Amino acid sequence: MVTLLLVAKDAHAYLDPNTGSIILQAVIAFLASSTVLVLSYWQKIKGYFGRGQSKDKAADKPEPAASERSTRE
């Protein structure tokens, strides 16, 4: 069995133009889907690699002045 794998024979293979088109479409689809995936999880990725940032950003924000508060409160 190993001998069959080590002895190379001519393959007489053919790739038609449509095969190249399909490969190109697969590469473009992979790049597009990877971009959408990264963009959809961008905030989580950014938070994971963020350094020294507090997780509770609401506590870091100052209280708005009385004139800036909404009337719904």
C-alpha positions in Angstrom: 0.0 0.0 0.0 2.8 2.4 0.8 4.4 1.6 -2.5 1.3 2.7 -4.3 1.4 6.0 -2.5 5.1 6.6 -3.2 5.0 5.8 -6.9 3.6 8.8 -8.8 1.6 8.3 -12.0 0.3 10.9 -14.5 -3.1 12.2 -13.4 -4.6 13.4 -16.7 -6.8 15.7 -14.7 -8.7 18.7 -16.1 -10.1 21.8 -14.4 -12.6 23.6 -16.6 -13.1 27.4 -16.3 -16.3 26.9 -14.2 -14.2 25.2 -11.5 -12.1 28.4 -11.2 -15.2 30.4 -10.9 -16.6 28.2 -8.2 -13.4 28.5 -6.2 -13.4 32.3 -6.6 -17.0 32.4 -5.4 -16.1 30.3 -2.4 -13.2 32.5 -1.4 -15.4 35.7 -1.8 -18.2 34.1 0.3 -15.7 33.1 3.0 -14.3 36.6 3.2 -17.7 38.2 3.3 -19.0 35.9 5.9 -15.9 36.4 8.0 -16.3 40.1 7.8 -19.9 40.0 8.9 -19.0 37.7 11.8 -16.2 39.9 13.0 -18.3 43.0 12.7 -21.2 41.4 14.6 -19.0 40.5 17.5 -16.8 43.6 17.4 -17.8 45.0 20.8 -17.1 41.7 22.5 -13.8 41.4 20.7 -12.9 45.0 21.6 -13.9 44.4 25.2 -11.8 41.2 25.4 -8.7 42.9 24.3 -9.3 46.2 26.1 -6.7 47.1 28.7 -7.5 48.6 32.1 -11.0 49.6 31.2 -13.7 49.2 33.9 -16.5 46.9 33.0 -19.1 49.1 34.6 -18.9 52.2 32.4 -22.2 53.6 33.8 -20.5 54.2 37.1 -17.7 56.2 35.4 -20.1 58.6 33.8 -21.0 61.8 35.7 -24.6 62.5 36.8 -26.3 64.8 34.3 -27.3 68.3 35.5 -30.9 68.9 36.5 -31.5 71.0 33.3 -30.3 68.1 31.1 -32.6 65.4 32.7 -35.6 64.4 30.8 -39.1 65.3 32.0 -40.2 61.7 32.0 -38.4 61.0 35.4 
